[in-house]
């Protein structure tokens, strides 16, 4: 009887090990396959040209997300910087209809007016990791990545209504269940204007730069570095001659 119990215990442990190994293999498989599927879905939802991802985006590895202390506007003609908001600790700006900028803080989403430079909290929620853009054909909603750290998903996509304060899960689970999120390889619609893509370099104190793409193929034609102080990152277009970005001390 004792040998029989030992045998059954061995089978139980072996089965548990197999299930665990299969689960880990599935996670590794998802981790390796999600970027292409996620980028295709993201292109469809935001309206960004998929060829921009193919020719400009690079998998740079997952690192800690930088945050800054101020949101700054730059006039590209005069080179003059203007502080829009001393946020204390913010990141991931996106443009809202040309008159406002949404940024993330640890307590949720804040909206900053470009006209009077006031900031109001639009979404109160913890765990929001990245603002992506307004959702195509749903301009009242913005796409946001949220850190779950539960179940099979480390990160998931949500949509937020910055007028009503609503926050709800968005996107098919298989496509938008992410095991890791490489913010540095992400290209947002507000970084792209005509054939020009705004980005930051990969080092610790990244200068801002503009990548010019060929119109016909979206391949890289040239790269121009914009003068900036240390710690400037997360640039977005505000128009043909102005950008906004986050700066850290």
C-alpha positions in Angstrom: 0.0 0.0 0.0 2.8 2.4 0.9 4.5 1.7 -2.5 1.2 2.4 -4.3 0.8 5.7 -2.5 4.3 6.6 -3.3 3.7 5.8 -7.0 0.5 8.0 -7.1 2.4 10.8 -5.3 5.1 10.6 -8.0 2.5 10.7 -10.7 0.9 13.8 -9.1 4.2 15.6 -8.8 5.2 14.7 -12.4 1.8 15.9 -13.7 2.1 19.2 -11.8 5.6 19.7 -13.2 4.4 19.1 -16.7 1.6 21.6 -16.3 4.0 24.2 -14.9 6.4 23.6 -17.7 3.6 23.9 -20.3 2.5 27.1 -18.7 6.0 28.6 -18.7 6.4 27.5 -22.4 3.1 29.2 -23.3 4.2 32.4 -21.5 7.6 32.3 -23.4 5.7 31.8 -26.7 3.4 34.7 -26.0 6.4 36.9 -25.0 8.1 36.2 -28.3 5.1 36.5 -30.5 3.2 39.5 -29.0 5.1 42.4 -30.5 4.0 41.8 -34.2 0.4 41.0 -33.3 0.2 44.0 -30.8 1.8 46.4 -33.3 -0.6 45.3 -36.0 -3.6 45.8 -33.7 -2.1 49.1 -32.4 -1.7 50.4 -36.0 -5.4 49.6 -36.7 -6.7 51.2 -33.5 -4.6 54.4 -33.7 -4.4 54.8 -37.5 -0.6 54.9 -37.6 1.1 53.6 -40.7 2.3 50.0 -40.1 5.4 50.5 -42.3 6.6 53.1 -39.7 6.9 50.3 -37.2 8.6 48.0 -39.6 11.2 50.6 -40.6 11.8 52.7 -37.5 10.8 50.8 -34.4 13.5 48.7 -32.7 13.2 46.2 -29.9 15.6 47.8 -27.4 14.9 45.7 -24.4 12.7 46.3 -21.4 14.1 49.0 -19.0 12.7 51.2 -16.3 10.4 53.8 -17.5 11.8 57.3 -17.0 9.7 60.0 -15.5 10.3 63.8 -15.4 9.5 66.9 -13.4 8.1 69.2 -16.0 6.2 69.3 -19.3 7.8 71.7 -21.8 6.8 73.3 -25.1 9.5 74.2 -27.7 9.1 76.5 -30.6 11.3 74.9 -33.3 11.7 78.2 -35.2 12.9 80.4 -32.3 14.3 77.5 -30.2 12.6 79.0 -27.1 11.3 76.6 -24.4 8.3 77.3 -22.3 7.3 75.3 -19.2 3.7 74.3 -19.4 3.5 72.4 -16.1 5.8 71.6 -13.2 4.3 68.2 -12.7 6.6 66.9 -10.1 6.6 63.3 -11.5 5.0 62.7 -14.9 5.6 60.9 -18.2 4.0 59.8 -21.5 2.3 62.9 -23.0 -0.2 62.7 -25.9 -2.0 65.6 -27.7 -5.7 66.0 -27.3 -7.4 67.9 -30.2 -4.6 70.4 -30.5 -5.5 72.4 -27.4 -4.6 70.1 -24.5 -2.0 67.5 -23.6 -2.7 64.4 -21.4 0.1 63.1 -19.2 0.5 60.3 -16.7 1.2 60.6 -13.1 1.2 57.9 -10.4 -2.3 58.7 -9.4 -3.8 58.7 -13.0 -4.2 60.9 -16.1 -3.9 64.7 -16.0 -4.9 67.1 -18.7 -2.9 70.3 -19.3 -4.2 73.2 -21.2 -1.8 74.7 -23.8 -3.6 78.1 -23.5 -3.7 78.8 -19.8 -1.2 76.1 -18.6 -3.6 74.7 -16.0 -3.7 71.0 -15.1 -6.7 69.0 -14.1 -7.0 65.3 -13.1 -9.2 63.5 -15.6 -8.7 59.8 -14.5 -8.0 58.7 -11.0 -6.4 55.3 -11.2 -3.2 53.5 -10.1 -1.0 51.3 -12.2 -1.3 53.2 -15.5 2.0 52.7 -17.4 1.7 54.4 -20.8 -0.6 56.7 -22.8 -0.7 55.7 -26.4 -3.1 58.1 -28.3 -6.7 58.9 -29.0 -8.5 55.9 -30.5 -9.3 56.1 -34.2 -13.0 57.0 -34.8 -13.5 57.3 -31.0 -11.8 60.7 -30.3 -13.4 61.0 -26.8 -11.4 57.9 -25.7 -7.6 57.5 -25.3 -5.7 54.2 -25.3 -3.7 53.4 -22.2 -1.5 50.5 -21.1 -2.1 49.3 -17.5 0.2 47.2 -15.3 -1.8 44.2 -14.1 0.8 41.9 -12.4 -1.9 39.3 -11.9 -2.7 36.1 -13.8 -1.1 35.6 -17.2 -0.9 39.3 -18.1 1.7 41.7 -16.8 0.2 44.5 -18.9 -3.2 45.1 -20.6 -4.7 47.8 -22.8 -7.6 50.0 -21.6 -9.5 52.9 -22.9 -10.1 56.0 -20.9 -12.7 58.8 -21.4 -11.0 61.9 -20.2 -14.4 63.8 -20.1 -16.5 61.3 -18.1 -13.7 59.7 -16.2 -14.6 56.2 -17.4 -11.8 53.5 -17.6 -12.5 50.1 -19.2 -10.7 47.1 -20.6 -10.2 47.4 -24.4 -9.0 45.0 -27.1 -9.0 41.3 -27.6 -7.3 39.5 -24.7 -5.0 37.3 -26.8 -3.6 40.3 -28.6 -3.5 42.8 -25.8 -2.3 40.5 -22.9 1.3 41.5 -22.6 4.0 39.8 -20.6 6.4 42.7 -21.0 6.2 46.2 -22.4 9.1 47.8 -24.1 8.1 51.5 -24.1 11.3 52.5 -26.0 10.3 50.6 -29.1 6.8 52.1 -29.1 6.0 54.7 -31.7 3.0 56.8 -31.0 0.9 58.7 -33.6 1.8 62.0 -32.0 5.4 61.3 -32.7 4.7 61.1 -36.5 4.0 64.2 -38.6 4.0 63.8 -42.4 7.3 62.1 -43.1 9.0 63.1 -39.8 9.2 60.9 -36.6 10.2 62.4 -33.3 12.1 60.2 -30.9 14.9 60.1 -28.3 18.2 58.2 -28.4 19.0 55.1 -26.4 21.5 56.4 -23.9 20.9 57.6 -20.4 20.6 61.3 -21.3 18.8 61.1 -24.6 18.9 64.0 -27.0 15.8 64.6 -29.1 16.0 63.8 -32.7 13.8 63.8 -35.9 14.0 61.0 -38.3 12.9 61.9 -41.9 11.3 59.0 -43.8 10.9 58.6 -47.5 7.3 59.1 -48.4 7.0 56.2 -50.8 8.6 53.5 -48.6 8.7 54.9 -45.0 12.4 54.0 -44.9 14.8 56.2 -43.0 16.3 59.1 -45.1 18.0 61.2 -42.5 18.3 61.9 -38.8 18.6 65.4 -37.3 19.4 65.9 -33.6 17.5 68.8 -31.9 19.4 70.9 -29.4 18.2 70.0 -25.9 19.4 69.8 -22.4 20.0 66.6 -20.5 17.1 64.5 -19.6 14.7 65.6 -22.4 12.5 62.7 -23.5 9.0 61.7 -24.7 8.7 64.3 -27.5 5.4 64.8 -29.4 4.4 67.1 -32.2 2.2 70.1 -31.4 2.2 71.4 -35.0 4.6 71.9 -37.9 6.9 74.2 -35.8 6.4 73.1 -32.2 6.9 70.1 -30.0 6.3 69.2 -26.4 8.4 66.9 -24.2 9.1 65.8 -20.6 12.3 66.9 -18.9 14.0 65.4 -15.9 16.5 67.3 -13.7 
